[in-house]
Amino acid sequence: MILARFLGPRVWILIAAILAAAILVPLSNLALPADHPLHVPSYLVPLFGKYVCYALLALALDLVWGYCGILSLGHGAFFALGGYAMGMYLMRQIGARGVYGNPELPDFMVFLNWKELPWYWTGFDQFWFAALMVMLVPGLLAFVFGFFAFRSRVTGVYLSIITQAMTYALLLAFFRNDMGFGGNNGLTDFKDILGFSIQADATRAGLFAASCIALALGVLLVGWITRSKLGKLMIAVRDAESRTRFIGWRPEYVKLFAFTVSAVMAGIAGALYVPQVGIINPGEFSPVNSIEIVVWAAVGGRGTLIGPVIGALLVNYGKTVFTALAPEFWLFLLGGLFVFVTLLLPRGIVGTIDHGWDALRATRRAKEAEKGETAGTDVVPDPAE
């Protein structure tokens, strides 16, 4: 009851819609015949799943940017690290079915004349270990990075620059063949996950449902954090960090908590993304990808909980539509969309709607108060009478 009151009806409607999609999309793909008007083609299921993973990633960024004031341009790194952890598990599942038939080494290691599996690949033949690394590796990196950055009171554009430098450094590192992560080609040619074929329709439907459930849980988690006393403290740090420090709080610890939780969520999004797209390569570390995440949150409306989810879905759907309808001009169309939102909707879609409703309610309350004052005014009798 407390959580229901804190989150509000709109958030619960969003969660209900996400969970409904987790059921309806797989059912329409698996249960309905191909000629049925409500049938969802098999190729659309992983595409929708990719959109959902992006929505979870945008929500993770919104936790630190929208509610804590940390503009991170490196969240693509946490997303990619989670994806690589899942990709390593998927590569270990190939076994002797690879091109070179080596049951111990992935194909790219055989091609590069590796003699044995690197120590940091140990344990990735077990799903539980890979799932743990999906959360632990991005979370640990965010904790260490954030500890030194926030303790040094790096803020504003300087923090944004060093987060982008971090993801660019990882991009260069993972491009190297001697790192043991596939180099430029990355990890691909996955066969199955948990014993189920990745190419099977049922597996794709299950991965989509898992992505939706993760997104719903992410909305619940972020909603619980931001509506709690800790969330109010995060907003205080965002709006007046010096005052928050002056009254006795430690803003660096608040930022560190939000940054670490956000990185873990981004890693989970990356882990769900990889088996649905079938590949993970160093391009996911590109700083441009991290900037796109910021755009998703800005379009939907940062600090609104619902906005980043809507922004990620709309922008990526628009990218898909633009590339199909106007492959030569889609970048201009997408750029025009961003300029339009920036100039005319600076609060984002959801933020603009909320601001309009607040203004309307304030005007209505002012009119009602004015009417009440007029009706309650008494006529003062003239003493001379």
JORA-V279248 format. One line per field, one symbol per residue. phi: phi as a letter, one per 30 degrees, with the letter a starting at -180 (. if undefined). burial: + if it has 16 or more other ideal C-beta (glycine too) atoms within 10 Angstrom, else -. A space follows every 10 residues. Layout:
phi: ???
burial: ???
//
This chain:
phi: .ddddddidd dddddddddd ddcddddddc ccdddddcdc eddddddddd eddddddddd dddcddcbic dccbdddddd dddddddddd ddddiddddc iddccdeddd ddidcbdddd cdjddcdddd dddecddddd ddddddeddd ddhdbiddde dddddddddd eddddddddi bjhddicaid cabhicdddd dddddddddd dddddddddd ddddddcddd ddddddddda dddddddjdc eddddddddd dddddddddd ddddddciab bdeddeeddd dddddedddd jdicideedd dddddddddd dddddbddbd dddddddddd dddcbddidd dddddddddd dddddddddd dddddcdcdd ddddd
burial: ------+--- +--++--+-- ++--++-+++ ---------+ ----++-+++ ++++++++++ ++++++++++ ++++++++++ ++++++++++ ++++---+-- ----++++++ ---+--+--- +--++-+-++ --+++-+++- ++--+++-++ ---++---++ -+++-+++-+ +--++----+ +++--+++++ -++----+-- --++++++++ ++-+++-++- +++-+++--- +-++++++-- +--+------ ++-+++++++ ++++++++++ +++++++-++ +++++++-++ -+++++++++ ++++++++++ ++++++--+- -+-------+ ---+--+--- +---+-++++ ++++------ ---------- ---------- -----
//
